């Protein structure tokens, strides 16, 4: 069944401030980002026009790791009609009365769609594990479910792109402090973020397990060093463009009798 | 109950090429649009931050009138996280087994949300009427339902903005012909559009009835002359910015013990 790639992604070996695969500076990165986001716009249009493929982007990361920022900057040139963002928060009572994949399944992309999950079913082996919302016997079975679920999606025609935005604990401190400076940003500060920060090491362990157990051939994880926002945006854009170009999409060429349609239209 | 403003919007009196309220040229309009779309981005953030108001934008218009283009250009600077677009196409069998407002109601904006309806419940008194999908006794009752439904939404805290993108029959011909020129645009051409074009006058009559019967104080229609795309975008942006500014939103100022939070964070 689900074959994992194994322990090839070790968080401890990946420096959140590093910029693997990119030698330039911020300015160069921003210029490149402009091109990539414009290309992403074209690719999204082809995706929609072709109506053959489905693309699911899964964003995971600690508080302040930049999930929202990634969506804003990577998709800034894409038609608002062409992107659907689904944020998964704490499950509601009706959601808790079903299996944890139920609410997720409802939002998977249709043909021609690009959907972004801002958090996802992975929370059910992250927050659920760290806070003992379910016992280990329950969450430990979920990695297999998730792999099987993602395999089914991929088999049925969905491209699944999973990004873990990897920030350092120091960088999180800096970003949380920033929210306390400007009064107009206070609404973004959730005192609960401090509580969660207290579980940093537990989360890292839980994330490492996610990477070890759900990094599959068909739905691999991309660990994105995310302390530098410009690198994070650049790298996510690159991987997205690469994946979409890999679909070798073409605009459909419906069989239209152009001369007849033109003359018909001229008469109307 | 629902009080309509009456026959103040006559389509025959509104020239689709006109640019009421704007004396400048295209260049000036585009410069102004840049500012308005940036302002819209700020206002959307406040809307989200405040989490008090709900905004529903309804876009209606004939094929090629520019509903998609309006979404693309007016919301180009708004965070993809902050806009949700819902396209209403021909109802599915389960949708047809309920009242026509059922599927619409499910997608209304929540607190802090900005939702765009690309077509809407108005199709149930437009295409449904023009093609006799339901008898006159049925569709003629719907204007009252729609007014009552929109009143409830407004009473409960939703701002409803209704735009009719008004193009001329000549302009539609031009736009349909354009789609037949470039092969990579052929997928956008739907031969059904020609069939619909044959019903132009019936649609104008149905739209005029919509304007006469559902142009209410609480949810007025805006007829946007839309033969010039730059004016259409400018005018929709203006009205949106005006409506959002009218909400007099402020960033919430949660009571945070900033010094304590800072020192707590410094220690973590």
Contacts between the chains, C-beta under 8 A, distances in Angstrom:
chain1	res1	chain2	res2	distance
A	49	B	187	4.7
A	49	B	188	7.8
A	68	B	79	7.9
A	68	B	81	6.0
A	71	B	79	7.5
A	71	B	80	5.6
A	71	B	81	5.4
A	72	B	79	4.9
A	72	B	80	6.7
A	72	B	81	6.6
A	75	B	80	4.7
A	76	B	80	7.5
A	78	B	80	7.1
A	79	B	68	7.9
A	79	B	71	7.5
A	79	B	72	4.9
A	80	B	71	5.6
A	80	B	72	6.7
A	80	B	75	4.8
A	80	B	76	7.6
A	80	B	78	7.2
A	80	B	80	6.2
A	80	B	83	5.1
A	80	B	85	5.9
A	80	B	116	8.0
A	81	B	68	6.0
A	81	B	71	5.5
A	81	B	72	6.6
A	81	B	85	5.4
A	81	B	87	7.7
A	81	B	118	7.5
A	83	B	80	5.2
A	84	B	84	7.8
A	85	B	80	6.0
A	85	B	81	5.4
A	87	B	81	7.8
A	118	B	81	7.5
A	173	B	265	6.1
A	173	B	266	7.7
A	173	B	268	6.8
A	176	B	265	5.7
A	177	B	262	6.6
A	177	B	265	6.1
A	180	B	256	7.2
A	180	B	258	5.4
A	180	B	261	5.9
A	180	B	262	5.8
A	180	B	265	7.7
A	183	B	251	7.5
A	183	B	253	6.4
A	184	B	251	4.5
A	186	B	251	7.6
A	186	B	252	7.6
A	186	B	253	6.1
A	186	B	254	5.6
A	186	B	256	5.7
A	187	B	49	4.7
A	187	B	251	5.7
A	187	B	252	4.5
A	187	B	253	7.7
A	187	B	254	6.2
A	188	B	49	7.8
A	189	B	254	7.4
A	189	B	256	6.3
A	189	B	261	7.6
A	191	B	256	7.4
A	191	B	261	7.0
A	194	B	261	7.0
A	194	B	264	6.2
A	194	B	265	6.4
A	194	B	268	7.2
A	197	B	265	7.8
A	197	B	268	5.6
A	198	B	268	6.9
A	251	B	183	7.6
A	251	B	184	4.5
A	251	B	186	7.6
A	251	B	187	5.7
A	252	B	186	7.6
A	252	B	187	4.5
A	253	B	183	6.4
A	253	B	186	6.2
A	253	B	187	7.7
A	254	B	186	5.6
A	254	B	187	6.2
A	254	B	189	7.4
A	256	B	180	7.3
A	256	B	186	5.7
A	256	B	189	6.3
A	256	B	191	7.4
A	258	B	180	5.4
A	261	B	180	5.9
A	261	B	189	7.6
A	261	B	191	7.0
A	261	B	194	7.0
A	262	B	177	6.6
A	262	B	180	5.8
A	264	B	194	6.2
A	265	B	173	6.1
A	265	B	176	5.7
A	265	B	177	6.1
A	265	B	180	7.7
A	265	B	194	6.4
A	265	B	197	7.8
A	266	B	173	7.8
A	268	B	173	6.8
A	268	B	194	7.2
A	268	B	197	5.6
A	268	B	198	6.9
